[in-house]
Amino acid sequence: MATDDKQWRTFEKYLEAGLDESDLTDDEKEWCREEAETIWEETSAVKRTQFVALIDQFNEAKAICIEAEIIYSSQNSEGGFDGKIGPIITQRISDISNEEVNIVQGYRRVINAFDASLSAVMATLTNLLAVFPQLKLDKICEPAAQQFQNSVAAKGMAIEPHRDWLDKYCVKPEFVARAEAARPADTPTVAVNATGTKMWVQTIDIGGSDKEGKLCLWLGYDEEGGLVDRYINKIEGRSKTDPSMAGYWRPDGQGSKFPLEWWLQNKCWAKDRQNFVRIRDYTYDDQLGNIHYKIEYCPFGDLFDYLDRYTAADLSIPEPMLWYIFHKLAEQCLIMQRGSHIAQTAAWLEIVHRDIKLDNIFIDVPTPGFFPAYPTPKLADFGFAFETHKNDLNNPIWYWQAGTYPYMAPEQVVQLRRDKKIVVIPESPPCEPAAELQPMLAYTNIWAIGMCMLQLVSPQRIRSDEQLLYEDEQPAEHAIAEWSKSAYSKALLDLIEECMRFWPKERITPEELLKEIKAEMVEVTGGVGEYCKNAAVGLQPDGGDFEWQRPREKYKLKLAADGGVGQGLAGLSLAG
C-alpha cells in the first residue's frame, strides 16, 4: 500500500472514532466528514506525514503507559503501598533489613517509571491536539481526548503522594549509605547490580496456567526509572542429587556439575547469535532442587503466538516470510549438526534438540542486512537436547520418548507391540525389531522443522493426537492440505515434504535443505521470488505487499524507536 494511502487510513480512523463518540446527528456527522476530508486533500504531504508521526508517538506513549501501569500494579499485589512499602519506610532507616532497602528502591523505580509514562502520554497528546484544528478534527475528537486526559491526570494524582514520600525517604544520607551496603542482598523479587545503577524487579508471570510461577519477566531500571534491560526467568526442577535427573547435568571436570540445557543452548548461541536464544546466566537452588535460568527476552513472543495471530485474523502467512523462517530453521539444524551453517567445526558433536516446535522458536527484532522487514526466529529450550555421534552406543536407547506430539520424529517414539516387546519406530509391523536401531541424529531435527513449517502452511493446526506412525501397517506421512497447495508455491511445499519422510535416511539433509531453500525461494513467481532476492541482501526495508502482522514491541528499552501505526481514539483507555 502506498504511503499516502496509509496516512489517509490513519486519519480516517481518528475521524470515524471521533464521529462515533460524538453527539452529532447523522446529517451533522456527514457534513463534518465531508469538511474534514476536503481539508485532508488540501493538506500538504509534509503536514500529513507530521500528523501521522504525532499519532504514532501518542499511540506508542499510550502503550508504554499501559505497560508501566501493569508493572506498577504487579508490585501492589501484597496490599499495595500501604500494606507493602508503608510498614517499611515508617521505621527508622537503621532498623530495616538490607532486603527491605532493596524492595523500597525497586518500588521507587517502578513508580517513577509509571509517573514518567503518564507525563509522556500527556505531552504527546498535547502535541496531537495542537494540530487537530488544522484538520477540522478539534470539535470531533477533543471530547474523547479530554476524557482521556482527565483519566491520566487522575492516575498521576493517585500516585503522587507515594512517589513524593519515596523520593524524600530515599535521598536521605543514611538511606543512601544503606542502599550501597544492601546491593548484594537480593530478594526473590528484587536484585541490584554492583554499582547500583541498575535495579532488577520481578514483574509479571507470563507462563500461563500450565507454567504458573515458572516463567516471569524481570525488568531492569536505571536510577531515573528508565527501562534499560529485561530478561525472562525460567524455573526448571532439575535436582543435582536425584539419579533420574543425571542426564540433565554435565560434569565440569572439577567435581561439580552445570546444566546441560545451559551448556548446549549457549554453545549454539556462541556460534550464531542471530539463530539461538541466549541463556544469560543461571543459579541453582539447593534446597528446592531448581535451576533459575535468565534468558534473553524476545519481544514478539514465539511462532505459536505468531500463527495464532494469523489464524484469528483469518489470514495466511506471506510466503516470503515462510521462506525466511524455513531458511533460519535450516541454518539452526546445520549449526546443531556441525557447529556452523558454512563448514564443519572441528571436534563438534551433533546436537539433537528433541523438542523443536513452534512454542520453542522465539521471535526477536529484525536483523539488518537479511530480510530486514521480518523479525528474527531463534531456537530455544534445549531442555531435552543431547550431544551424540553416529557411533554413540547410548543413542537411541537413552533418548526415546522425549519431546512433544506431534513434533516428534518417528524414530523418537517407543511403542509396545502386541507381543509386548518394545519396538522402536520406525520399524514396519508385523516384523520383529531390526537388530540395528535407528539413532537420533540431524535428520531428527529436520523432521521437527518440517512439522513446524507444515503447521505454518496448514489451514488448521495439527493436533498432538495426530502423531502419524502407521496406517494399515504401513508407514504414514502427513499430507499437504489442498488449501495449502492453492496458497503457496509447489517448491515450498515439496521441501516441507522432503523434511518429513518417514524413514530418517530418506529425509533431506540440513546442508541440502539450506542449499535448496536459497535456490528455490528466488525463483517463485507472483513477486515472491523478487522479494526474497532483494530481502536476502537487505534491500527490503519494509514488507510491502508481503508485510507481516506486526505487533508492537512490548516493554521497549529506554529511547527505543517505534514504527507502529495507532489505534484511533476509540481505544483511548488505560489498563485498570
C-alpha positions as CSV (number, residue, x, y, z in Angstrom):
1,M,0.0,0.0,0.0
2,A,1.3,3.5,-0.8
3,T,2.4,5.8,1.9
4,D,-0.4,8.3,1.3
5,D,-3.0,5.5,1.5
6,K,-1.6,4.5,4.9
7,Q,-1.7,8.1,6.0
8,W,-5.3,8.5,4.8
9,R,-6.4,5.4,6.6
10,T,-4.8,6.6,9.8
11,F,-6.5,10.0,9.5
12,E,-9.8,8.2,8.7
13,K,-9.6,6.1,11.9
14,Y,-9.4,9.2,14.0
15,L,-12.1,10.9,12.1
16,E,-14.6,8.0,12.4
17,A,-13.7,7.3,16.0
18,G,-14.4,10.8,16.9
19,L,-17.7,10.9,15.0
20,D,-18.8,7.6,16.6
21,E,-18.3,9.1,20.1
22,S,-19.9,12.5,19.3
23,D,-23.5,13.6,20.0
24,L,-23.9,14.9,16.4
25,T,-26.8,14.0,14.3
26,D,-26.3,11.9,11.2
27,D,-26.5,15.0,9.0
28,E,-24.0,16.9,11.1
29,K,-21.6,13.9,11.1
30,E,-21.8,13.7,7.3
31,W,-21.1,17.5,7.0
32,C,-18.1,17.2,9.4
33,R,-16.9,14.2,7.5
34,E,-17.0,15.9,4.1
35,E,-15.3,19.1,5.5
36,A,-12.5,17.1,7.2
37,E,-11.9,15.0,4.0
38,T,-11.7,18.2,1.9
39,I,-9.2,19.7,4.4
40,W,-7.1,16.5,4.3
41,E,-7.0,16.6,0.5
42,E,-5.8,20.2,0.6
43,T,-3.1,19.4,3.3
44,S,0.5,19.2,2.1
45,A,2.3,15.9,2.1
46,V,4.7,17.2,4.7
47,K,1.9,18.1,7.1
48,R,0.2,14.7,6.5
49,T,3.4,12.9,7.4
50,Q,3.8,15.1,10.5
51,F,0.3,14.3,11.6
52,V,0.8,10.5,11.3
53,A,4.1,10.8,13.1
54,L,2.3,12.5,16.0
55,I,-0.3,9.8,16.1
56,D,2.4,7.2,16.2
57,Q,4.2,8.9,19.0
58,F,1.0,9.2,21.0
59,N,0.0,5.6,20.5
60,E,3.4,4.4,21.5
61,A,3.4,6.6,24.6
62,K,0.0,5.2,25.5
63,A,1.1,1.6,25.0
64,I,4.2,2.2,27.2
65,C,1.9,3.8,29.8
66,I,-0.4,0.8,29.9
67,E,2.6,-1.5,30.3
68,A,4.0,0.7,33.1
69,E,0.7,0.6,34.9
70,I,0.6,-3.2,34.6
71,I,4.1,-3.4,36.1
72,Y,3.1,-0.9,38.9
73,S,0.0,-3.0,39.7
74,S,2.2,-6.1,39.9
75,Q,4.2,-4.5,42.7
76,N,1.0,-3.9,44.6
77,S,-0.2,-7.5,44.8
78,E,0.6,-7.7,48.6
79,G,-1.5,-4.9,50.0
80,G,-0.4,-2.1,47.8
81,F,1.8,0.8,49.0
82,D,0.1,0.9,52.4
83,G,0.5,-2.8,53.0
84,K,3.9,-3.4,51.5
85,I,6.0,-0.3,51.5
86,G,4.4,1.8,54.2
87,P,5.3,-0.5,57.0
88,I,9.0,-0.4,55.9
89,I,9.5,3.3,55.5
90,T,7.7,4.2,58.7
91,Q,10.6,2.5,60.6
92,R,13.9,4.1,61.4
93,I,16.3,3.6,58.5
94,S,18.8,1.8,60.8
95,D,16.1,-0.8,61.7
96,I,15.1,-2.0,58.2
97,S,16.9,-5.0,56.7
98,N,19.1,-4.9,53.6
99,E,16.4,-6.8,51.7
100,E,13.8,-4.2,52.6
101,V,16.1,-1.5,51.5
102,N,16.2,-3.1,48.0
103,I,12.4,-3.6,48.0
104,V,11.9,0.1,48.6
105,Q,14.4,1.1,45.9
106,G,12.7,-1.3,43.4
107,Y,9.3,0.0,44.1
108,R,10.5,3.6,43.8
109,R,11.9,2.9,40.3
110,V,8.7,1.2,39.2
111,I,6.5,4.1,40.4
112,N,8.9,6.6,38.8
113,A,8.7,4.7,35.5
114,F,4.8,4.8,35.7
115,D,4.9,8.5,36.6
116,A,7.2,9.3,33.6
117,S,5.0,7.3,31.3
118,L,1.9,9.4,32.4
119,S,3.8,12.6,31.7
120,A,4.9,11.3,28.3
121,V,1.5,10.3,27.2
122,M,0.1,13.7,28.2
123,A,2.8,15.5,26.3
124,T,2.3,13.6,23.1
125,L,-1.5,14.1,23.3
126,T,-1.0,17.8,23.8
127,N,1.1,17.9,20.6
128,L,-1.5,16.0,18.7
129,L,-4.4,18.2,19.9
130,A,-2.4,21.2,18.6
131,V,-2.8,20.0,15.0
132,F,-6.5,18.9,15.3
133,P,-7.9,22.4,14.4
134,Q,-5.9,22.5,11.2
135,L,-7.6,19.3,10.1
136,K,-11.1,20.1,11.4
137,L,-10.8,17.3,14.0
138,D,-10.9,19.5,17.1
139,K,-14.6,19.6,17.7
140,I,-15.0,15.9,16.7
141,C,-12.2,14.4,18.7
142,E,-11.5,16.7,21.6
143,P,-14.3,15.5,23.8
144,A,-12.8,11.9,23.8
145,A,-9.3,13.3,24.2
146,Q,-10.4,15.5,27.2
147,Q,-11.9,12.4,28.8
148,F,-8.6,10.6,28.3
149,Q,-6.6,13.5,29.7
150,N,-8.8,13.5,32.8
151,S,-8.2,9.8,33.3
152,V,-4.4,10.2,33.0
153,A,-4.4,13.1,35.4
154,A,-6.4,11.2,38.0
155,K,-3.8,8.3,37.9
156,G,-1.0,10.8,38.3
157,M,-2.7,12.4,41.3
158,A,-3.2,9.0,42.9
159,I,0.4,8.0,42.8
160,E,1.9,11.5,43.6
161,P,1.8,11.2,47.4
162,H,3.6,7.8,47.3
163,R,6.1,9.0,44.8
164,D,6.9,12.1,46.8
165,W,7.2,10.2,50.0
166,L,9.6,7.7,48.5
167,D,11.7,10.5,46.8
168,K,12.2,12.2,50.1
169,Y,12.9,9.0,52.0
170,C,15.4,7.5,49.5
171,V,17.6,10.6,49.2
172,K,18.3,10.8,53.0
173,P,22.0,10.4,53.5
174,E,21.5,7.5,55.9
175,F,19.3,5.6,53.3
176,V,21.8,6.3,50.5
177,A,24.5,4.7,52.7
178,R,22.3,1.7,53.5
179,A,21.5,1.3,49.8
180,E,25.1,1.0,48.9
181,A,25.7,-1.7,51.5
182,A,22.5,-3.5,50.6
183,R,23.3,-4.2,46.9
184,P,24.4,-7.9,47.4
185,A,21.2,-8.6,49.3
186,D,19.0,-10.0,46.5
187,T,15.4,-10.9,47.3
188,P,13.2,-13.3,45.3
189,T,11.7,-10.2,43.5
190,V,14.5,-7.6,43.5
191,A,18.2,-7.5,42.6
192,V,20.8,-4.7,42.2
193,N,23.9,-4.6,40.1
194,A,27.3,-4.0,41.7
195,T,27.2,-0.2,41.1
196,G,23.6,0.4,42.0
197,T,22.9,1.8,38.5
198,K,20.6,-1.0,37.5
199,M,17.7,-2.3,39.7
200,W,16.1,-5.6,38.6
201,V,12.5,-6.1,39.5
202,Q,10.4,-9.2,39.0
203,T,7.2,-8.1,37.3
204,I,4.6,-10.3,35.6
205,D,4.1,-14.0,35.3
206,I,4.0,-15.0,31.6
207,G,3.9,-18.7,32.0
208,G,0.1,-19.2,31.7
209,S,-1.9,-21.8,33.6
210,D,0.4,-24.7,32.7
211,K,3.6,-23.0,33.8
212,E,2.3,-20.6,36.5
213,G,5.2,-19.2,38.6
214,K,7.8,-20.8,36.3
215,L,8.2,-18.0,33.7
216,C,8.5,-14.4,34.9
217,L,9.5,-11.2,33.2
218,W,12.3,-9.3,35.0
219,L,12.9,-5.6,34.1
220,G,16.0,-3.6,34.8
221,Y,15.5,0.1,35.6
222,D,18.1,2.9,35.8
223,E,18.2,5.4,38.6
224,E,15.6,7.6,36.9
225,G,13.2,4.8,36.4
226,G,14.1,4.3,32.7
227,L,13.7,0.7,31.4
228,V,17.2,-0.4,30.3
229,D,17.2,-4.2,30.4
230,R,15.0,-7.2,30.5
231,Y,15.1,-11.0,30.7
232,I,12.9,-14.0,31.3
233,N,13.4,-16.0,34.5
234,K,12.6,-19.7,33.9
235,I,12.5,-22.2,36.7
236,E,13.2,-25.9,36.0
237,G,13.1,-28.7,38.6
238,R,16.4,-30.4,38.0
239,S,17.9,-31.8,41.2
240,K,21.6,-32.4,41.2
241,T,21.2,-35.3,43.6
242,D,18.3,-37.2,42.0
243,P,19.7,-40.1,39.9
244,S,16.7,-39.8,37.5
245,M,17.9,-36.2,36.7
246,A,21.5,-37.1,36.0
247,G,21.0,-36.7,32.2
248,Y,20.2,-33.0,32.7
249,W,23.6,-32.3,34.1
250,R,27.2,-32.2,32.8
251,P,30.3,-32.6,34.9
252,D,32.6,-29.6,34.9
253,G,35.8,-31.6,35.5
254,Q,36.3,-30.0,38.9
255,G,33.9,-32.1,41.0
256,S,30.8,-30.1,40.2
257,K,28.1,-30.0,37.5
258,F,26.4,-27.5,35.3
259,P,23.1,-27.8,33.4
260,L,23.3,-29.5,30.0
261,E,20.5,-27.1,28.7
262,W,22.6,-24.1,29.5
263,W,25.7,-25.6,28.0
264,L,24.2,-26.8,24.7
265,Q,22.0,-23.7,24.1
266,N,24.8,-21.3,24.7
267,K,27.2,-23.4,22.7
268,C,24.9,-22.9,19.7
269,W,24.3,-19.2,20.6
270,A,28.1,-18.6,20.6
271,K,28.3,-19.9,17.1
272,D,25.4,-17.7,15.8
273,R,23.7,-15.1,17.9
274,Q,21.0,-14.5,15.3
275,N,19.8,-18.1,15.4
276,F,19.6,-19.1,19.0
277,V,18.3,-17.5,22.2
278,R,21.0,-16.8,24.8
279,I,20.8,-18.0,28.4
280,R,22.5,-15.1,30.2
281,D,23.1,-16.8,33.4
282,Y,21.7,-19.4,35.8
283,T,21.6,-20.1,39.5
284,Y,20.8,-23.3,41.4
285,D,18.5,-23.6,44.4
286,D,20.0,-26.4,46.5
287,Q,17.0,-26.5,48.9
288,L,14.3,-26.9,46.2
289,G,16.5,-28.5,43.5
290,N,15.5,-25.9,41.0
291,I,17.5,-24.2,38.3
292,H,16.8,-20.5,37.6
293,Y,17.7,-19.5,34.1
294,K,18.0,-15.9,33.0
295,I,17.0,-16.0,29.3
296,E,17.3,-13.4,26.6
297,Y,14.0,-11.6,26.1
298,C,12.4,-11.9,22.6
299,P,9.7,-9.2,22.4
300,F,7.4,-10.7,19.8
301,G,6.6,-14.0,21.5
302,D,7.0,-17.3,19.7
303,L,5.9,-18.8,16.4
304,F,2.9,-20.4,18.1
305,D,1.7,-16.9,19.1
306,Y,2.5,-15.7,15.6
307,L,0.4,-18.5,13.9
308,D,-2.4,-17.7,16.3
309,R,-2.4,-14.1,15.2
310,Y,-2.9,-15.0,11.6
311,T,-5.5,-17.7,12.4
312,A,-7.5,-15.3,14.4
313,A,-7.4,-12.7,11.6
314,D,-8.3,-15.4,9.0
315,L,-5.1,-14.6,7.1
316,S,-2.4,-16.7,5.5
317,I,1.2,-16.1,6.4
318,P,3.0,-14.3,3.5
319,E,5.1,-16.8,1.5
320,P,8.4,-14.7,1.7
321,M,8.0,-14.8,5.5
322,L,7.7,-18.6,5.3
323,W,10.8,-18.9,3.1
324,Y,12.7,-16.7,5.6
325,I,11.6,-18.8,8.6
326,F,12.5,-22.0,6.7
327,H,15.9,-20.6,5.9
328,K,16.6,-19.8,9.6
329,L,15.4,-23.2,10.8
330,A,17.7,-24.9,8.2
331,E,20.6,-22.8,9.5
332,Q,19.8,-23.8,13.0
333,C,19.8,-27.5,12.1
334,L,23.1,-27.2,10.3
335,I,24.7,-25.4,13.3
336,M,23.4,-28.1,15.7
337,Q,24.8,-30.8,13.3
338,R,28.3,-29.3,12.7
339,G,28.8,-26.1,14.6
340,S,28.3,-23.8,11.6
341,H,26.0,-23.4,8.6
342,I,29.1,-22.8,6.4
343,A,31.6,-25.5,7.3
344,Q,32.3,-28.3,9.7
345,T,33.6,-27.2,13.1
346,A,36.5,-29.3,14.5
347,A,35.6,-31.7,17.4
348,W,31.9,-30.7,17.2
349,L,29.4,-33.3,18.4
350,E,26.0,-33.3,16.9
351,I,23.2,-31.8,19.0
352,V,19.7,-33.4,18.7
353,H,17.2,-31.0,20.2
354,R,14.2,-33.4,20.6
355,D,11.7,-30.6,21.2
356,I,11.7,-28.3,18.2
357,K,8.2,-26.9,18.0
358,L,6.5,-23.5,17.3
359,D,6.4,-22.8,21.0
360,N,10.2,-23.0,21.3
361,I,11.0,-20.8,18.3
362,F,11.1,-17.2,19.7
363,I,10.7,-14.0,17.7
364,D,13.3,-11.3,18.2
365,V,13.7,-7.9,16.5
366,P,14.7,-7.9,12.8
367,T,18.3,-8.5,11.6
368,P,19.7,-5.7,9.4
369,G,21.1,-7.0,6.1
370,F,18.9,-10.1,5.9
371,F,15.1,-9.9,5.4
372,P,15.2,-6.7,7.5
373,A,11.4,-6.2,7.4
374,Y,10.8,-9.5,9.2
375,P,11.6,-10.4,12.9
376,T,14.2,-12.9,13.7
377,P,13.2,-16.5,14.7
378,K,15.5,-18.0,17.3
379,L,15.6,-21.5,18.6
380,A,15.5,-22.1,22.4
381,D,14.6,-24.5,25.2
382,F,17.3,-27.2,24.9
383,G,16.0,-29.0,28.0
384,F,15.7,-32.3,26.1
385,A,18.7,-31.8,23.9
386,F,21.8,-34.1,23.9
387,E,25.1,-34.4,22.2
388,T,25.8,-37.5,20.1
389,H,27.6,-39.0,17.1
390,K,27.0,-41.8,14.6
391,N,28.7,-44.5,16.8
392,D,27.1,-43.5,20.1
393,L,26.0,-46.7,21.8
394,N,23.6,-44.9,24.0
395,N,21.6,-43.5,21.1
396,P,18.7,-44.1,20.8
397,I,18.2,-46.3,23.9
398,W,18.8,-43.5,26.4
399,Y,16.8,-40.9,24.5
400,W,13.5,-42.4,23.5
401,Q,10.1,-40.9,24.1
402,A,11.1,-37.3,25.0
403,G,9.6,-34.3,23.1
404,T,6.1,-33.0,22.2
405,Y,3.5,-34.6,20.0
406,P,3.0,-34.1,17.0
407,Y,6.6,-32.7,16.5
408,M,8.4,-35.9,17.5
409,A,10.1,-37.7,14.6
410,P,9.1,-41.4,14.2
411,E,12.5,-42.6,15.5
412,Q,11.8,-40.7,18.8
413,V,8.7,-42.7,19.6
414,V,8.7,-46.0,21.5
415,Q,5.6,-48.2,21.3
416,L,4.6,-51.6,22.8
417,R,4.0,-54.3,20.3
418,R,1.2,-56.9,20.5
419,D,3.7,-59.4,21.7
420,K,4.7,-57.0,24.5
421,K,8.2,-56.5,23.0
422,I,9.3,-52.9,22.8
423,V,9.7,-51.7,19.2
424,V,11.4,-48.5,18.1
425,I,9.6,-46.7,15.4
426,P,10.3,-46.7,12.6
427,E,10.1,-50.5,12.3
428,S,7.3,-51.6,10.0
429,P,5.0,-54.1,11.6
430,P,4.5,-57.0,11.8
431,C,8.2,-57.6,11.5
432,E,10.4,-58.1,14.5
433,P,12.5,-55.1,15.5
434,A,15.7,-54.7,13.5
435,A,19.0,-55.6,15.2
436,E,20.4,-52.2,14.4
437,L,18.2,-49.5,15.8
438,Q,17.8,-46.0,14.3
439,P,19.7,-43.4,16.3
440,M,18.5,-39.8,16.6
441,L,20.7,-37.5,14.5
442,A,20.5,-34.4,12.3
443,Y,17.6,-36.0,10.4
444,T,15.5,-36.0,13.7
445,N,15.9,-32.2,13.9
446,I,15.0,-31.9,10.2
447,W,11.7,-33.8,10.7
448,A,10.7,-31.4,13.5
449,I,11.4,-28.3,11.5
450,G,9.3,-29.9,8.7
451,M,6.4,-30.2,11.1
452,C,6.8,-26.6,12.2
453,M,6.6,-25.5,8.6
454,L,3.7,-27.8,7.9
455,Q,1.9,-26.2,10.8
456,L,2.6,-22.7,9.4
457,V,1.2,-23.5,5.9
458,S,-1.8,-25.6,7.1
459,P,-5.3,-24.1,7.3
460,Q,-5.9,-25.9,10.6
461,R,-3.4,-26.7,13.4
462,I,-2.2,-30.3,13.5
463,R,-3.1,-31.6,17.0
464,S,-1.0,-33.6,19.4
465,D,-3.1,-36.7,18.8
466,E,-2.2,-36.6,15.1
467,Q,1.2,-38.0,15.6
468,L,1.2,-40.3,12.5
469,L,3.2,-43.5,12.6
470,Y,1.4,-46.3,10.8
471,E,-1.8,-46.6,8.8
472,D,-2.9,-50.1,7.7
473,E,0.5,-51.4,8.9
474,Q,2.3,-49.1,6.5
475,P,4.5,-46.1,7.4
476,A,2.3,-42.9,7.4
477,E,3.2,-39.4,6.4
478,H,1.4,-36.1,6.8
479,A,-0.3,-34.9,3.6
480,I,-0.2,-31.3,2.4
481,A,-3.7,-29.8,2.5
482,E,-5.4,-28.9,-0.8
483,W,-5.8,-25.3,0.6
484,S,-2.1,-25.0,1.1
485,K,-1.4,-26.1,-2.5
486,S,-3.5,-23.2,-3.8
487,A,-2.0,-20.7,-1.3
488,Y,1.7,-21.5,-1.6
489,S,4.3,-22.5,-4.2
490,K,4.9,-26.1,-5.1
491,A,8.6,-25.6,-4.4
492,L,8.0,-24.6,-0.7
493,L,5.6,-27.5,-0.1
494,D,7.8,-30.0,-1.8
495,L,10.7,-29.1,0.5
496,I,8.5,-29.4,3.6
497,E,7.6,-32.9,2.5
498,E,11.3,-33.7,1.9
499,C,11.8,-33.0,5.6
500,M,9.1,-35.3,6.8
501,R,9.9,-38.6,5.1
502,F,9.1,-41.4,7.5
503,W,12.4,-43.2,7.1
504,P,15.2,-41.0,8.5
505,K,17.8,-41.6,5.8
506,E,15.2,-40.7,3.1
507,R,14.9,-37.1,4.5
508,I,16.7,-34.2,3.0
509,T,19.9,-33.3,4.9
510,P,20.4,-29.9,6.6
511,E,23.0,-28.9,4.1
512,E,20.9,-29.9,1.1
513,L,17.9,-28.2,2.6
514,L,19.6,-24.8,3.1
515,K,21.0,-25.0,-0.5
516,E,17.6,-25.8,-1.9
517,I,15.9,-23.0,0.0
518,K,18.4,-20.4,-1.2
519,A,18.0,-21.6,-4.8
520,E,14.2,-22.1,-4.8
521,M,12.9,-19.0,-2.9
522,V,14.2,-16.5,-5.5
523,E,12.5,-18.4,-8.4
524,V,9.0,-18.3,-7.1
525,T,6.6,-16.3,-9.2
526,G,4.0,-13.7,-8.2
527,G,6.5,-11.3,-6.7
528,V,7.7,-13.7,-4.0
529,G,11.0,-14.6,-5.7
530,E,11.8,-11.0,-6.4
531,Y,11.0,-10.0,-2.8
532,C,13.2,-12.8,-1.4
533,K,16.1,-11.9,-3.7
534,N,16.1,-8.3,-2.5
535,A,15.4,-9.2,1.1
536,A,18.3,-11.7,1.3
537,V,20.7,-8.8,0.7
538,G,19.0,-6.3,2.9
539,L,17.2,-4.3,0.2
540,Q,13.7,-4.7,1.5
541,P,13.3,-2.3,4.5
542,D,9.5,-2.9,4.7
543,G,7.2,-5.8,3.9
544,G,5.3,-4.1,1.1
545,D,2.7,-6.4,-0.2
546,F,4.2,-9.2,2.0
547,E,4.1,-7.3,5.3
548,W,3.8,-9.5,8.4
549,Q,1.1,-9.0,11.1
550,R,3.4,-6.7,13.2
551,P,2.6,-6.4,16.9
552,R,4.4,-3.6,18.8
553,E,7.5,-4.4,20.7
554,K,6.5,-4.9,24.4
555,Y,8.5,-3.4,27.2
556,K,10.7,-1.4,24.9
557,L,14.0,-0.2,26.3
558,K,14.7,3.4,27.0
559,L,15.0,5.6,23.9
560,A,13.9,2.8,21.5
561,A,12.3,3.9,18.3
562,D,8.9,2.7,17.1
563,G,7.3,2.2,13.7
564,G,3.7,1.2,14.5
565,V,0.5,2.9,13.5
566,G,-2.1,3.7,16.1
567,Q,-5.5,2.5,17.1
568,G,-7.5,5.7,17.0
569,L,-9.4,7.5,19.7
570,A,-11.8,4.6,20.2
571,G,-9.0,2.8,22.1
572,L,-8.1,5.7,24.4
573,S,-8.3,3.9,27.8
574,L,-5.6,2.9,30.2
575,A,-5.4,-0.5,31.7
576,G,-7.3,-0.7,35.0
